[in-house]
Amino acid sequence: MTGHEKTDANVASISGFLAGLFALIAISMAAMWGLFLFLAKTDRPETPATPMEVRRVIPPAPRLQIGNSEDLAALRARQLQAISSYGWVDKSAGIVRIPVERAMDLVAERGLTPAKSAREAKK
């Protein structure tokens, strides 16, 4: 019968190849370990390279936020105060701010009025 292998695989050759492969991997890992240890010892300077490393220098504006959650809480508190209270937007022009709930009540009572065109606003 043809089409099949007449001899068995050479177990010694396969075992030798696998042993060599594992040895090569172990040697490579040991070499990398040694390289990392060498670089860890030699790469650190004993003295600071510049005076800036000794003292803290604050960069110019704009700076990154340090307390993001506190800043966000303060912003939300200001926004909530602005939408829930009365106040002047532009006193000289007579523009005021009213609470959102009151504005919704007024729109429900009176309905929406069309905005003035640019010509009507100038008259």
ABEGO torsion letter per residue (X at the ends): XBGBBABBBBAAAAAAAAAAAAAAAAAAAAAAAAAAAAAAAAABBABBABAAAABBBBBBOBBBBABAAAAAAAAAAAAAAAAABBBBABAAAGBBBBBAAAAAAAAAAAEBBBBBBAAAAAX
